[in-house]
Amino acid sequence: MTKTIKIMLTGKDGQLGKALVERIPASIKLVALGRQELDLSDKQACHNAVLEHRPDWIINAGAYTAVDRAESEPELALAVNAAAPGALAQALDKVGGRLLQISTDFVFNGSQAHPYHPDQPVDPISVYGATKAEGERLVQKALPPTHYCILRTSWVYGPVGNNFCLTMLRLHRLKSAENQTLNVVADQIGCPTSTFNLANACWSAINLGTNGIHHFCDAGAASWYDFAIAIGNAGVAAGIIDQSANVIPITTSEYPTPAKRPGYSLLDCTDTRNVLELEPNHWQKELAIVMSQIPK
Ligand SMILES: NC(=O)c1ccc[n+]([C@@H]2O[C@H](COP(=O)([O-])OP(=O)(O)OC[C@H]3O[C@@H](n4cnc5c(N)ncnc54)[C@H](OP(=O)(O)O)[C@@H]3O)[C@@H](O)[C@H]2O)c1
C-alpha cells in the first residue's frame, strides 16, 4: 500500500501553484495555501503554519516574482523570497519535514556562454535574483542536505497567470490589428518552461525523495525574440489570434528595464532529468500543448 504524503503548498494561486494542484498525485494529502491563508512576508506566520500542519514536504511555489518592481521594493522581495523559505525551513527542521524550494535561473549573472550547472556559484545581478539566491542559502543553512531540494527553473509560462506567453498573445493581437511591429529582445538566451512540465518535475522530485540542487527546464534554447515569434505562430495555429504581428529583434540596451537580466541563463538540466526520470518536450512542442489549453 502506498503511504500518503502530506504536502503543504504555498503560492497555490500562482501559475505553478495552479498546475501543481491540477496534477496532484493520488497518494498526496494537500494543504494548499494562498496569500489569504499565509502571508509569506510574515516570518512568524510561516513558522506557525508549519507547526500547525506538520507536513512531510512543503512545496514553496509562492514568491515575489515581479522582477522589475523588486528593484524598488527590495525589503518586501527579501521577506517573501528569502526570509519566508528560511522560516519554513527552520520550522520544518523541528517537525522532520522536507522542503522543495522553487528557484530561478536569475541567480546567475548570465555572463557565460554554456549552460549553468547546478554546482556553479550563484552571482545574481538583480534584486529579485539576489533575494532568490538568499532564499536558497537560508534553506541550505536551516535543513540537512537530505531534507531540501532546490529546483531552479526558467521562463515559466502556462495557460493562466501572468506570463510572457499570454502577454505576447495580447500584443500580437493588438499590433497586428494596428499594422504595427512588435519589438522583442533577442540578446537574452534561456529556455521557456511550461507549468505542466515543471509541476510534473515537482511531483516527481517528491515521489523520488530527491534532494540537493537541481535544474529543470523544457528542452532546447531560445531568445525572447524566438519565443515571441513562436507564440504568434502557435497562437494562429490554435485559433487564439487571427494573425501574428511582425516581430523585430532588438537589443537589451534598446529596451531598458529597472532590473538587469542575465544575457545567457540556460540551465544544464542533464543530471536532473536523469534523477527525476523525466524527458521534457522541446519548448516549441510544449508551446503547442499549452496553447491548446488557453481559452479562445
Ligand atoms: N515566472 C517565471 O518566469 C519564473 C522563472 C524562474 C523561476 N520562477 C520561480 O517559480 C516559482 C513559481 O513562480 P510562478 O511563475 O508560479 O509565479 P506567480 O505566478 O507570480 O506566483 C507566485 C505566487 O506567490 C504569491 N505571493 C506573492 N507574495 C506573496 C505573499 N507575501 N504571501 C503569500 N503569497 C504571495 C502570489 O500571490 P499574488 O498573485 O496574490 O501576488 C502568487 O500566487 C517561484 O519561486 C518563482 O521564483 C518563476
The ligand as a Gaussian input file, in Angstrom:
#p B3LYP/6-31G(d) Opt

LIG

0 1
 N        7.692000      33.098000     -13.658000
 C        8.905000      32.789000     -14.091000
 O        9.275000      33.069000     -15.229000
 C        9.858000      32.050000     -13.196000
 C       11.129000      31.739000     -13.687000
 C       12.006000      31.038000     -12.852000
 C       11.615000      30.671000     -11.579000
 N       10.381000      31.008000     -11.133000
 C       10.014000      30.626000      -9.772000
 O        8.948000      29.705000      -9.877000
 C        8.122000      29.803000      -8.715000
 C        6.681000      29.930000      -9.137000
 O        6.542000      31.133000      -9.859000
 P        5.245000      31.484000     -10.682000
 O        5.685000      31.770000     -12.056000
 O        4.167000      30.483000     -10.436000
 O        4.889000      32.869000     -10.005000
 P        3.491000      33.590000      -9.809000
 O        2.513000      33.152000     -10.828000
 O        3.823000      35.036000      -9.655000
 O        3.018000      33.007000      -8.420000
 C        3.598000      33.392000      -7.208000
 C        2.542000      33.313000      -6.145000
 O        3.126000      33.781000      -4.915000
 C        2.160000      34.611000      -4.288000
 N        2.734000      35.574000      -3.363000
 C        3.481000      36.663000      -3.626000
 N        3.717000      37.350000      -2.495000
 C        3.092000      36.671000      -1.501000
 C        2.947000      36.866000      -0.105000
 N        3.502000      37.926000       0.527000
 N        2.238000      35.979000       0.620000
 C        1.653000      34.912000       0.009000
 N        1.736000      34.664000      -1.306000
 C        2.460000      35.544000      -2.058000
 C        1.487000      35.331000      -5.422000
 O        0.265000      35.831000      -4.976000
 P       -0.407000      37.077000      -5.732000
 O       -0.807000      36.547000      -7.070000
 O       -1.538000      37.422000      -4.833000
 O        0.644000      38.141000      -5.826000
 C        1.341000      34.205000      -6.449000
 O        0.139000      33.484000      -6.246000
 C        8.682000      30.983000      -7.908000
 O        9.545000      30.506000      -6.913000
 C        9.492000      31.754000      -8.917000
 O       10.546000      32.477000      -8.305000
 C        9.480000      31.668000     -11.913000

